[in-house]
């Protein structure tokens, strides 16, 4: 099974569950992975991302 099929299967499983603990566990795993990926970036890359986030929060960036 390819990665896209795996993702779709996980989405289906999440949609079918009403178990809040499972949903919170998946959220926690994904958020943890996101934080770890950010830490692997150079300090310059992290700073650039933070600047873009700040600009977006201030409304300086307009999506088209």
ChimeraX attribute file (.defattr): number of C-alpha atoms within 10 A of each C-alpha:
attribute: neighborCount
match mode: 1-to-1
recipient: residues
	/A:1	5
	/A:2	6
	/A:3	8
	/A:4	9
	/A:5	10
	/A:6	11
	/A:7	11
	/A:8	11
	/A:9	12
	/A:10	12
	/A:11	11
	/A:12	11
	/A:13	10
	/A:14	14
	/A:15	10
	/A:16	9
	/A:17	11
	/A:18	9
	/A:19	9
	/A:20	9
	/A:21	10
	/A:22	12
	/A:23	13
	/A:24	11
	/A:25	11
	/A:26	13
	/A:27	12
	/A:28	12
	/A:29	10
	/A:30	12
	/A:31	12
	/A:32	11
	/A:33	12
	/A:34	11
	/A:35	10
	/A:36	11
	/A:37	10
	/A:38	13
	/A:39	12
	/A:40	10
	/A:41	11
	/A:42	10
	/A:43	11
	/A:44	9
	/A:45	13
	/A:46	13
	/A:47	12
	/A:48	12
	/A:49	13
	/A:50	12
	/A:51	12
	/A:52	13
	/A:53	14
	/A:54	13
	/A:55	13
	/A:56	13
	/A:57	10
	/A:58	9
	/A:59	10
	/A:60	10
	/A:61	12
	/A:62	7
	/A:63	5
	/A:64	3
